[in-house]
Amino acid sequence: MSRVLQIIDTFKIAVAILYLVIKHGGHMDDPKNYLFALVEEYKSLRDESKQASINMFAAFQWGAAVLGVIIAAAFTQWGKQDAVVLLTFYLIVPILSAMTLFLWLGEATRFRRVGDYICLLEQKAGIILNDFKQHNNVENIWSANVTKIEDSLKMPHSELDLSDPLVWEQWLRDMKDKSPTTGHIEWIYKIRFGFFILLMVVSFMIATYYASIHPRFLLIPVRKAVKDLMPDTNTKLIILLVMSLIFILVVFVIAYRFAKKLTSDTETFRRNIEAK
């Protein structure tokens, strides 16, 4: 559904630009027209960013709820159905946790990608309105007051030129490591990421503990003739344990590489527009 809305927003922007081009005889010399198209694109990307944020929370919420139900159901079979308990904690919980984690990471990647491009639009807007700022002495007036404003709001000082009309995404990145409550609050994302990794590890530990106190069980109910051809119970347990452990390690490595890119630091950029 979000992809359909994105296509519709893109179509609306294209129609708006086409209308302006036709209206002005195939050219857009008036900067207002360029700004109009830029703002429409900005609004579309803002909507996509909002939808990605909603999807991230929904993935976390529904994933945690489903896993909670499955874990609770598995505990009701504790000491009754060994196969159900072991398969749940060795395989089902780690697999569902990984699926939820990668769904959340996919939306987080989309959220970061949109934010990065919005930074470009903010720079475009600043370049277009630079003459207005210079003519009305906006930058100098702002520079004389910005420190007092930030101090009065108990905010860290930004290295950005906040006299630009659009600097929200750039400001979030600039504030990232300056205060735990301003900018992108990275530790919240780390907690959500770590939740599912920790859940997989705890699930593995629960299954291993269960196996250690219940040495006799049969994972798959089969006929006696087939049972004689199968490996003994301890061998099957080791196979299941190793499969679960390898799966958790692979998921952690892949997810960590994705998450590392999402939390990469960015440098503050200040334009230097000179007349040529």
C-alpha positions, -999 to +999 in steps of 0.1 A: +000+000+000+028+024+009+044+017-025+012+026-043+010+059-024+046+066-032+039+061-070+008+084-067+029+111-050+056+109-077+029+111-104+015+142-087+049+159-087+055+150-124+021+165-133+028+197-113+062+201-130+047+195-164+019+221-157+045+247-148+066+240-179+036+243-202+024+274-184+057+292-189+063+281-225+087+252-219+110+269-194+111+276-156+131+308-153+110+319-123+127+305-091+092+302-075+083+275-100+115+256-092+108+260-055+073+248-059+085+215-076+111+211-049+086+216-021+063+190-036+091+165-038+100+174-002+065+168+010+063+135-009+095+123+007+083+134+041+053+113+037+074+083+027+097+089+058+066+090+080+053+057+065+087+040+070+087+051+106+052+037+111+062+004+094+092+001+117+071+004+148+044-020+134+071-046+125+085-044+160+051-044+177+035-073+157+068-093+158+070-091+195+033-099+200+035-130+178+067-142+194+052-137+228+022-159+220+044-186+206+068-186+235+039-187+260+024-217+241+057-235+242+060-231+279+026-247+284+041-279+268+071-278+292+078-314+304+049-327+282+059-324+246+097-324+243+097-320+205+074-290+206+095-272+232+128-279+215+117-271+180+100-239+192+130-225+211+157-239+187+141-231+154+107-213+154+115-184+177+149-177+161+135-179+126+105-156+134+128-132+153+151-130+123+122-124+099+109-096+121+144-081+125+151-080+088+117-065+081+125-038+106+159-033+091+144-030+057+121-001+068+150+014+088+171+014+056+142+030+037+139+056+065+177+064+063+177+066+025+148+091+024+165+112+051+197+113+031+180+125+000+160+151+019+193+166+030+200+171-007+167+189-012+175+211+019+207+222+003+190+229-030+165+251-012+193+270+006+211+276-027+180+289-044+172+313-015+208+324-009+203+357-028+172+364-006+193+358+025+221+380+013+198+408+002+179+408+035+210+402+057+192+371+072+224+351+078+241+379+098+211+386+119+206+350+126+243+344+135+240+372+160+211+355+178+214+318+172+237+312+202+214+329+226+184+310+212+202+276+216+213+285+251+178+295+261+165+262+249+193+243+265+203+229+231+239+221+220+253+245+195+250+234+159+277+239+132+251+243+105+238+275+090+204+274+106+193+305+087+185+282+058+147+276+054+150+238+054+177+221+077+158+196+097+174+164+085+208+180+085+203+193+120+193+158+132+226+144+119+246+173+133+231+168+168+236+130+168+265+128+193+260+161+210+231+152+233+212+120+242+179+137+236+185+158+204+191+147+169+186+111+159+182+091+192+205+062+181+203+043+213+165+036+208+173+019+175+201-001+191+177-014+217+152-025+191+179-041+171+193-059+202+159-070+214+155-096+186+191-107+187+188-112+225+155-130+220+172-155+197+201-161+221+178-165+251+156-189+231+187-210+223+197-210+259+162-221+271+162-250+246+197-261+257+187-259+293+156-280+286+176-306+268+201-308+296+174-316+322+154-339+298+179-363+283+153-387+268+130-374+241+120-380+205+119-350+182+098-365+155+072-392+162+078-421+138+071-458+134+094-482+153+108-496+120+118-461+108+130-451+143+156-479+142+171-464+111+174-429+125+202-415+146+199-417+183+183-390+203+215-373+215+227-371+179+195-355+167+197-330+196+233-320+186+222-316+150+193-293+161+215-274+185+243-268+159+217-257+132+202-233+156+235-218+167+248-214+131+215-198+121+217-173+150+253-164+142+247-159+105+217-137+112+237-116+137+266-111+112+243-100+083+220-079+105+250-062+122+265-052+088+232-037+078+228-018+111+264-006+110+257+012+077+225+028+091+244+043+120+274+056+100+284+091+109+280+120+085+299+153+083+284+187+087+284+205+053+284+243+049+279+258+015+304+283+001+286+302-027+308+327-044+300+350-072+318+341-104 
